[in-house]
């Protein structure tokens, strides 16, 4: 029971600090589910009562009831009126336990819907996902990732969904360390969103994400049709290889439309740094920016506004992701919409297929994005004759 008590303690700390960004019932659900699927609660064992869990976690009774009902829907517990809730465990011979090795879970907008997509996959109900919710947001991400890796190896999970680290100087070393550890443990891996090898090299693992090159190409094409002539690309240092793929698509879009120049307008800097942004404007005179993602675009927008630059009259901006706040920015952001739920569903299907067909060559499964046009690029939707995917909001 020591493991259970420690898990409950960490779960309560997460609830009190709301460090993961997940609902309270979800944190409790994952703590109980991990105990069941790991064997700490054997089939037939009685789980703590609702009243006991209310006291332990400091939440309402309805929160506990919601967690129990979802466990029951997953087939992991049975509830007996007047007696309590009892563990059933994953009884089917093909039930599997998967780990989510996503250090940014709860800290960005794309990974939680990706995980929901996994859980909603039709065949996922017979399997269980470990969310790794016991790690706090204040812990260094490299430590978070390595701790989760060791946990999943110790628990003997059937597979790991891994979103490699980015935006850290040590990201490559940590990602390789995790990959090697999972390989030694013979645990299949499906990469989410990005690879950990430098673009365009790839690892030995399946990857599910968006087609970053074509996504950036489409954004550039839209900016050109909107009237932009000096389009810059802005990203941060130590970004994932997805950004390199987006840069490749950006450059290809310029070349395809006759905008090839000796001058390279790709910049890796802090979009919050007004001096750096001001230097880019003064030296290179761009009239548009394609940003590596929506967060970079939002920070760039704030810097440009502080510098007195008009958007979209002087500078047009396009992002990638379509996060919830994209249309709530001072100038609503034109962006490429990531199909996160679909990424999750495809990732689960890919993992199950990998387990059934371990010798199939590694695959990149890349989904298309949809252009969502708002005011930051200063134009209405101009559908591409090839795909007509632009959407106005």
N, C-alpha and C positions, 0 to 999 in steps of 0.2 A: 504493500500500500504506500510505500515511501514515494514511488514514482507518481502515484495518483495525487498524493498530497502536494507534491512539488508542482505538478501540472496545474492543480487547482489554485495554488498560490500565484503562479505566473498568470493564470487566466484572470484572477481577481485584480492583479496589478494592471493588466491590460485593460480591463473594464474601467477601472478607476481613472486611468490615464487616457483611455480611448486612443492608445498609441497606434493601433493597426488600422483605424478607420472603419472597422467592421461593426455590424450591429451586435449588441450585447448577447442576444440569443444565439447568434452564430458563433461567438467565442466559446460559449458554454457548450453548444452542440459539438464543436470540434474537440473540445477537451474530453467530453464523454465518449465521443466516437473513437478517438484515439485509444482510450482505455479499453474499449470493446474489441476493436480490430487487432490490437496488439496482444490481446489475451489477458490483460490485467483483470478484466471482468470476464470470467468464463461463462459459456452458455448456461443459463439458469441462475447465475448470481444476481442478487437483488441490488439495484443501483441505489444511491442515496435518495432519500425521500425529497419531495418538492420542498417541504418546509426546511429540510437540512440544507438544500442547495440555495434557497432564498437567503438563509443566514450566512452561508459560506461566501456567496458572491455579492451580497448586498443589492439584489435586484428584486423586481416584483415577481409575484407568483406567476403572472401571465407570461413573463419572459421564460421562466422554467418550463411552463406548459408548452410553449411554442417550440422550445428545443426538444422536448420529449416527443411531441407530435411528429416532428421532422425525422427524428431517429426511428420512430415507429414506421413512418412512410418509407424509410430506407430499408426496413426489414431487420433492423439491428436490435430492437427491443420489443417486448410485449408488455402491455399495460393491463393489469388485473385490478378491477374495481375492488377497493377495500383492502388490497394486499400490497400493491406497489408496482414498480417498473422493473422488469427483469431483462438481462442481456440475452440476446439470441445469438449474436455473432454472425459472421458471414458463413452461412451453412452450405451454400451451393459450391460444388467443387470448382467452378470457374470464377468464384468471387476473388477479386484481387484488391490489393491496397497500393495506391499510388501516392507519391510525395510531390508536393508543389514546392520547388526550390526557386522561389521568387522573392528575393530580398526586398524588392520595391512594392510588394503587395500591400495595398492600403495607402501607399504614398503617391501613386500616379493613378490616372483614370483608366488606363487601358487594361490593366491586368485583372482587376476584379470582374469586369464583364467577360473577359476571356475565361476565367475560372467558372463563371456562371454558365457559359456556353458548354464547358466540359461536363458540368453536372447535369445539364439539360439534354445531353446526347442520349438518344433512346436506349442504348445498351449500357449507359453509365449507372443505372439504378442498382445493378447487381454488384457494383464495385464501390470502393470508398476512396475519398481524397483526403489526405492529410494536409491541412493548410499551413502548418508550421506557425501557428498564431502565438506561440509562447515567447517570441523574440521581440524585444522592444525597439521602438524607432530610434532611440538614442544610441543604440549599439552600432559600432561601425559596420557598414554593409558587408565588408569582406569577412568579418567575424560571424555575422548573421548567416551568410551563405555557407561558410565552412561548418558551423554548428548544425545547420539543417542537413547538410550532406552527411555528417557523421550520424545524426539521429536516424536518417532514412536507411543508411547501411546497417546500423544496429538493429533496426526493426525488420530488416529483410523485405523491404517493399518490392513489389513486382515491377515497378518502373518509376522514373522521375521525369517530371516536366520541369525543364530548367530554362530560366531566363538569365543569360549570362550578365555579369556585372558590367556597368559602364560608368563613365565620368569619374573614374578613380585612377590615379597613376599606377596602382598595383593590380588593375583589373585583369590583365592578361595572365599574370602569374597565378592569381587566385582561380580564374576560370580553368586554366590548365590543370591545376591541382585538384579541383573538384572533378573534372572530367576523368583524370587518371584514377582517382579513388573509386568512382562509380564503375569504371571499366574493370578494375581489379575485383570489385564485388560482383561483377557480371550482371549489373542492373541496366536494363535498356533505358535510353534517354530519348526524349523528344524535345528539341529546342523550341522555345517560344519567342517569336518576334525577331530574334537575331542569332547569328552564329558568334562564336568566340574567336574564329580565325580571321586574320586580316582579309578584307575584300580584295579580289574575288575568290580567294581560296575558301575551301569549305572543310568542315570536320567530317567525321565518319557517321554522324547522327542525322536522323530526320529533322527537318526544320519546317515549322508552320508559321507563316507571317503574311505580310503584304508584299506585293511586287514593288519594291522601293524604287527601282530604276524607272519603271514605267510611270509610277506615281509622280515622281519629280518631273519626268518628261511632260506629262499632261499639265502640270502646274505651270511650267515654263511656256508651253504652247498657249495656255489661256492668257498669261501675262502679255505675251507678244500680240495676241489678237486684241487685247485691251489697250494696246498702244505703247507698252514698255519697250525700250530700246537698249538700256544698260541695266541688265538684270544681274544682281549680285546674289550669292548664296551665303547664308550665315548659319554657322553651327558652333558648338562648344568644343573645347579641347577634350581629349580622352573619350570622345563619343564612341558608340558601338559601330560595328562595321556597316550597319544599316545606313548610317549617314554617308559613308563612302559610296554606297550603292546609289543613294539619292544624289550625291554630287555627280556620279557618272551619268545618271539620267538627266540631270540639269545641263551638263555639258553637251550631251547628245542632242537635247532639245534645241540648244543654241545653234549647234552645227547644222542640224537638219533644216533650220529656218534661216540660214545664211548669216548668223551672227557670230561666226568664229573670229576670235581676235587673239593677238599675241598676249594682250593683257588678261591676266587671270583674276576674276572677281569673286573667288572663293575665299571666305574669311572665317577663321576660327578664333573667336574672342568672346568676351563676356558681353552679352547684349544689354546688361544693366550699366555698363561702363560708358558714360556719356562721352568721355574724352576719346576712347577707342572708336566709338561710333562716329563721333564728330570727325576724327581723322580719316575714317573710311569715306565719309561724305565729301570732305574737302579734297582729298587726293584722287578719288576715283569717280565721283559724281554719278553714282547709280540713280536710276529713277524707279527701281523696284527691288524688292528682296524676296527671294524664296527662302524660308527659314526651315531648319532641320525638323522642327516640330512646333506645335502650338505654343508651348511654354516659352520657347525662344522668341517666337513671333510676338507674344504678349509683352515680354520684357523689352524687346526692341521697340514696340509701339510706345511704351512709356518713355523710353529714352528719347525717341524722336519728338514726342510731344514736349518734353522738357527742353529740348533744343529749339523748339519753335518751328519744327518742320511739319508741314501740312500733309495729312494722310486722308485721302489718296491723291490730293492735287499735286504734291511734289514727289511723294514716294508711295508706291503701291506695295502691299504686303500680302503674301500668301503663306499659310502654314500647312502642317500635315498632322492629322490625328482627329480633328473635330471633337475636342473635349467639351464638357458641358458649358464652360464659361466662354467659349469662343464667340458666341453671339451676344455676350453680355459685356464685352470689352468696350471702351469708349468709342471705338470705331469697330463695329462687328467684323469678325475676321473671316475672310475667304480661306478655305482650307480643304484638304482632302480627307474624306471621312473613312476611318478605319472600321471594317466590319468585325468588331471584337468578338461578338457572340459567335459568329461563324468561325472565326479563328479557333475559339475554344472547342466547338463541336468537331471541327476537322482535326484538331490536335488529339482529341480522345479517340476518334476513329483511326488515326494514324498509329497511336500507341497500341491499340488492340490488334490492328493488322500486323504491326511489327512483332508482337508476341506470337502471333500465329505463323508469321513468315519471317523468321529471324535472318534468313540468308538473302533477302531482297536487297538490292543496292540502295544506298541512302538516297533520300529524296528531299528536294526543296518544294514545298507545296505553298505557292504564293497566290494570295487572293487579290482581287482588284479593289481599288478604292473608288469613291464617288466624289467628284468635285462639288463642293457646296459654296455657292457664290454669295458673298455679302459685300459690305461697303468698302472694305479695306483695299480692294483692288480697283475700285472706281468704275465698275462695269456691271452690266447685267450678264446673265448666263449666255455664253456663246457656244452652243453645243458643237463638239467636234464632229465633223462629217463621218469619222470612222466609228465613234461609239455613242455619241449623244448622251454622255453620262453627267453633264452638268446639271446641278439643281440649285434653284434660287431660293434663298430664305431672307 
